[in-house]
Amino acid sequence: MPEHDANHRFAAEATVEPEHIARARAHALEVGATPISPEVGAQCAVISAVAKALNIVEIGTGAGVSGLWLLRGSPRATLTTIDSEPEHLAMARRAFAEAKIPAARARFITGRASDVLPRMNEASYDIVLVDADPDGVIEYVEHGLRLVRAGGTVLVPRVLGNGAVADPVRRDAVTTAYRSLIQETQASPAVIGALSIVGEGLLQLTTVPTD
């Protein structure tokens, strides 16, 4: 659809990525740690800013691009970021240092998210970003919804699966998981959900207070 493609192209060209994040992106691409797009990063920064986030969890550090976008939105936040690849975490630490992010504002955890997340305190975070192994996306989102406070937000980039989710013929496990996640959360009374199709897509899930 030409109009759809033109809108995507315009959004991509209109988004201005800060220099320190652009440098982190270049390093990420060098090691094959595909970062979120600038368009999705900018949306994450806005959500972080609106939430006035103070405590953020990131599942999947990469080379630090998404973490830098989140902290751009919330300059006073503390980010806890989890990744199983020590090389990625080392690159993220370097990116944060180059961006002059104080060491006290970032905690880097090496390990599998499925092992780390159950040990984290529930209802203690403002934002949880899920950008890890797509095979575990439903499990990670469930943990994310447990970890955020009432009114907190879980963010899931890449949720459109490079166009696969919209293709009814695609029935592989990852595509089906993303499709189910979108459909079930949109229908859930426990969250307010929104799906952005800019960039690689971003699912936004804000929990509804039970009181």
Secondary structure, DSSP 8 states (H G I E B T S, - for coil): -HHHHHHHHHHHHH----HHHHHHHHHHHHHT-----HHHHHHHHHHHHHHT-SEEEEE--TTSHHHHHHHHH-TT-EEEEEES-HHHHHHHHHHHHHTT--GGGEEEEES-HHHHGGGS-TT-EEEEEE-S-GGGHHHHHHHHHHHEEEEEEEEEETTTGGGTTT-TT---HHHHHHHHHHHHHHH-TTEEEEEE-STT-EEEEEE----
